[in-house]
Amino acid sequence: MLESSFGLGFFLKRPKIESKEWIVYFRITVDGIRKESSTKRKWDNTRWDQRFERAVGSKEDAKSLNFFLDSLTLKINEIKTEMMYSGKTITAEKIMDEVLGRTARYLIITKD
C-alpha cells in the first residue's frame, strides 16, 4: 500500500554531557508519524549544514560521514521499495525496525 507522504531527515542532537561533538540522528516520517534513532555517529556541530543535512568540508572525516548517510538513505529507500512491491503497508515503525534489524527477514527452522 502506498503512503501519502514520506520523509527522511538527518539532524544533530546535543548530548547530555556538554561536548563539541553532537550525535547524528535520522528521522523517518510516514503519513505524519515520526520515528527517530541515532546513527551512533558523532559530529562537530560547527561543521554541519542543516539545510543540506550533511557534514561540511572536504576532509576525509566529512566525506566518510556523508558517504555513510548516503548509504543509509539508499538502504531506507530500498526497504521502502521492497515493502511497496510486496504489498505491505508502509509505516515509519516498520521501516525503522528493518533498518535497525529488529525484524527477522528469514526464519530458518532446523530439526535436530
Secondary structure, DSSP 8 states (H G I E B T S, - for coil): ---S-EEEEEEEE--SS--SEEEEEEEEEETTEEEEEEEEEEEEGGGEETTTTEE-SSSHHHHHHHHHHHHHHHHHHHHHHHHHHTT----HHHHHHHHHT-S-S-------
